[in-house]
Amino acid sequence: MPVFQNRKYRPAGDKSTFGAQYRAVMAKRPFMLFGLPFLAVIIGGSFVLTPATAIRYERHDRKVRQLTKEEELSVGKNKRKVDMKEEYYRLAAKDIDNWEQKRVTRLKGESDGVL
């Protein structure tokens, strides 16, 4: 029985195409054409994403900031003092047995949930 060759048959006109040239160079230097671009994308992505994450944390720091002493002292002044007896009688004064169910008005185009 005849022995088949390990190499695939490629016509002579196929050698001038970009794909054929890329395969030939890739067989000789796989790191230069695959590994190096891959590492460049990973490292370049790190440099590109660093400012994006910095913006995220700066925005968070603007929301959560430290209070000055003056602001800290004025925070609790406007609050109502809570007394348990007062809360009990205030709730007892409300007539919680007589109530009426009302539907919430829906926005235009919103489903009202009725089938």
Kinemage of the C-alpha trace (Angstrom):
@kinemage 1
@onewidth
@group {chain A} dominant
@subgroup {mainchain}
@vectorlist {calphas} color= white
{ca met a 1} P 0.000 0.000 0.000
{ca pro a 2} L 1.211 3.486 -0.754
{ca val a 3} L 2.055 5.890 2.058
{ca phe a 4} L 0.261 9.266 2.117
{ca gln a 5} L 2.179 12.469 2.666
{ca asn a 6} L 1.746 14.463 5.901
{ca arg a 7} L 1.606 17.780 4.092
{ca lys a 8} L -1.661 19.078 2.659
{ca tyr a 9} L -1.835 19.874 -1.019
{ca arg a 10} L -2.031 23.581 -1.746
{ca pro a 11} L -1.993 24.834 -5.329
{ca ala a 12} L 0.809 27.113 -6.508
{ca gly a 13} L -1.574 30.074 -7.037
{ca asp a 14} L -2.607 29.861 -3.392
{ca lys a 15} L 0.864 30.873 -2.124
{ca ser a 16} L 0.366 34.526 -3.043
{ca thr a 17} L -2.727 35.030 -0.862
{ca phe a 18} L -2.502 36.704 2.535
{ca gly a 19} L -3.825 33.640 4.364
{ca ala a 20} L -1.198 31.354 2.892
{ca gln a 21} L 1.605 33.756 3.728
{ca tyr a 22} L 0.267 34.152 7.277
{ca arg a 23} L 0.145 30.360 7.762
{ca ala a 24} L 3.718 30.006 6.504
{ca val a 25} L 5.081 32.703 8.828
{ca met a 26} L 2.933 31.427 11.715
{ca ala a 27} L 4.534 27.991 11.372
{ca lys a 28} L 7.998 29.585 11.700
{ca arg a 29} L 7.314 32.179 14.448
{ca pro a 30} L 4.078 31.483 16.358
{ca phe a 31} L 4.862 33.842 19.262
{ca met a 32} L 5.451 36.869 17.041
{ca leu a 33} L 2.107 36.551 15.241
{ca phe a 34} L -0.100 35.214 18.013
{ca gly a 35} L 1.474 35.604 21.464
{ca leu a 36} L 2.864 39.116 21.083
{ca pro a 37} L -0.394 40.695 19.813
{ca phe a 38} L -2.290 38.890 22.567
{ca leu a 39} L 0.014 40.249 25.280
{ca ala a 40} L -0.134 43.720 23.710
{ca val a 41} L -3.948 43.701 23.889
{ca ile a 42} L -3.901 42.563 27.542
{ca ile a 43} L -1.349 45.188 28.635
{ca gly a 44} L -2.896 47.943 26.484
{ca gly a 45} L -6.340 47.135 27.898
{ca ser a 46} L -4.955 47.560 31.381
{ca phe a 47} L -3.753 51.068 30.560
{ca val a 48} L -7.064 51.961 28.904
{ca leu a 49} L -9.241 50.641 31.751
{ca thr a 50} L -7.252 52.289 34.562
{ca pro a 51} L -8.683 55.813 33.967
{ca ala a 52} L -12.197 54.349 33.612
{ca thr a 53} L -12.001 52.710 37.035
{ca ala a 54} L -10.497 55.891 38.506
{ca ile a 55} L -13.532 57.853 37.287
{ca arg a 56} L -15.794 55.298 38.943
{ca tyr a 57} L -14.109 55.641 42.318
{ca glu a 58} L -13.950 59.448 42.069
{ca arg a 59} L -17.696 59.552 41.463
{ca his a 60} L -18.235 57.329 44.501
{ca asp a 61} L -16.013 59.593 46.613
{ca arg a 62} L -18.081 62.626 45.619
{ca lys a 63} L -21.237 60.911 46.885
{ca val a 64} L -19.720 59.648 50.126
{ca arg a 65} L -17.723 62.446 51.661
{ca gln a 66} L -16.549 63.293 55.126
{ca leu a 67} L -18.583 65.831 57.095
{ca thr a 68} L -17.007 68.862 58.663
{ca lys a 69} L -17.548 69.530 62.367
{ca glu a 70} L -20.156 72.223 61.655
{ca glu a 71} L -22.147 69.933 59.356
{ca glu a 72} L -21.851 67.125 61.851
{ca leu a 73} L -23.339 69.254 64.623
{ca ser a 74} L -26.252 70.462 62.472
{ca val a 75} L -27.316 67.029 61.232
{ca gly a 76} L -29.516 66.037 64.191
{ca lys a 77} L -31.124 69.419 64.904
{ca asn a 78} L -34.074 69.181 62.507
{ca lys a 79} L -35.210 65.735 63.654
{ca arg a 80} L -38.399 65.189 65.605
{ca lys a 81} L -37.919 63.709 69.084
{ca val a 82} L -39.497 60.263 69.422
{ca asp a 83} L -41.587 59.348 72.462
{ca met a 84} L -43.019 55.815 72.655
{ca lys a 85} L -46.222 56.844 74.434
{ca glu a 86} L -46.870 59.585 71.905
{ca glu a 87} L -46.324 57.169 69.002
{ca tyr a 88} L -48.684 54.629 70.541
{ca tyr a 89} L -51.510 57.119 71.027
{ca arg a 90} L -50.927 58.668 67.624
{ca leu a 91} L -51.321 55.260 65.974
{ca ala a 92} L -54.321 54.366 68.167
{ca ala a 93} L -56.067 57.597 67.173
{ca lys a 94} L -56.081 56.542 63.523
{ca asp a 95} L -59.049 54.481 62.453
{ca ile a 96} L -57.228 51.547 60.876
{ca asp a 97} L -60.345 49.351 60.520
{ca asn a 98} L -62.113 51.640 58.042
{ca trp a 99} L -60.107 51.866 54.860
{ca glu a 100} L -60.797 51.795 51.180
{ca gln a 101} L -58.713 50.100 48.527
{ca lys a 102} L -57.749 52.437 45.690
{ca arg a 103} L -55.960 51.582 42.464
{ca val a 104} L -52.838 53.508 41.640
{ca thr a 105} L -53.071 55.490 38.428
{ca arg a 106} L -50.819 54.068 35.739
{ca leu a 107} L -48.619 55.915 33.290
{ca lys a 108} L -49.526 56.008 29.598
{ca gly a 109} L -48.709 52.739 27.884
{ca glu a 110} L -48.111 50.903 31.172
{ca ser a 111} L -50.013 47.665 31.767
{ca asp a 112} L -52.578 47.928 34.528
{ca gly a 113} L -52.354 44.234 35.401
{ca val a 114} L -56.000 43.485 34.643
{ca leu a 115} L -56.463 40.479 32.362
